[in-house]
Amino acid sequence: MLLAIAGRCMTACAWLFLMALVLSVRAQADGTVERQTAVKLYRGSSIIAASDPNSSRHVAGLTPEVCEQLRETAWQEEAATRTSGVATYKCQVEERAIVAFHSAPPAPVCGDRPGDDEQEPRTCPAGTVGTWMQDRIWTLQPYPDCWVLGEWEPTQPPVGMCAPTELELLPAPTNLRAEGVDARNIRVTWSPVAGASAYPFERCIGSTCVPVFMLCATDTTVTHGPFQSDGLSASYRVQASRDAACSAAADNLGAYSEIVVGSTVSAPPASGTASLAWTPPTQNTDGSALTNLAGFRISYGTSPNALVQSVQIANTGVSSYNITGLAPGPWYFGVMAYTSGGTASDLSNVMSKVVQ
């Protein structure tokens, strides 16, 4: 409709343009207006004080109140010395507007006139796929043959034009472990998932393991507690999330991990210490170079067949570690390495130490 109306207007607009040329010699205001307020103290018709900084009688800070004070002082001083005649003192607040004029209206900025079927392909927002054709809207200025590009309408794609991008489901976190750290807390750890920004962490309730969402973890370690009493157990599972908010948007959440059970430590640890040292691996089992080493996991316990406690070290530069808080008696230790992809090595040889 805009283009059709503009086409019928061309002859009439040309006549109007000629009229504008004839009238353009008259001065017109371009809308630039500066408003000023001035306070002045008069003696008769002479100005003896003014707030205008450009005046030769400028007095800084001359407000109507200050002007009245000066007026009172001035006439009293003259009345004390003068013996005849008349003098008039008054304060006056003057307002003025300064308007800028020009001899002709400014020339408009014009674009190229489009064709009747001007369209342009528009891409869909991030996270969706598809395209749609969007019409351009052009506006006729008050001058003939002057067209400018208007706004895009609508700014959002039509319903059904853009479809969500189908993303591959994130894999489930692996190496999930739940271990007691003291009498009231359980620490849950798992291997990172490539492409994940966070992990929905859930606790399972009841024998059927009904999941209860607890938090959106941005790390691969969560300590659950403190529990209200000692010696409790709990079950857990996690997912991988593409965004840091763990939203339930399509394709955002990955598969669930396995469910693991952890128990708090029945008694607080004693003060024994064991010092461990190992040589980091440099090759894979097939003889190729190991390039994605991510850290080490120390497993230990009071039986060589039950290394139920562990410490995870996410630092490839560490080759020794002190385990503290061990109760008196024999303890057994082993170390395994793991990669950034979550693959773990076999457990090293198991060493023992009697803590006194």
Secondary structure, DSSP 8 states (H G I E B T S, - for coil): -HHHHHHHTHHHHHHHHHHHHHHTTS-EEEEEEEEEEEEEEEETTEEEEES-TTSTTB-TT--HHHHHHHHHHHHHHHHHH--SS---EEEEEEEEEEEEEESS------B----TT-EEEEE--TTEE-EEEEE--EEE-SSTT-EEE---SSSS--TTS-EE----------S-EEEE-SSS-EEEE----TT-SBEEEEEEETTTTEEEEEEEESSSEEEE---SSSS-EEEEEE--BSSTT----TTTB------EEEE--SS---SEEEEEE-----B-TTS-B---EEEEEEEEESBTTB--EEEEE--TT--EEEEEEE-SEEEEEEEEEEETTS-B------EEEEE-
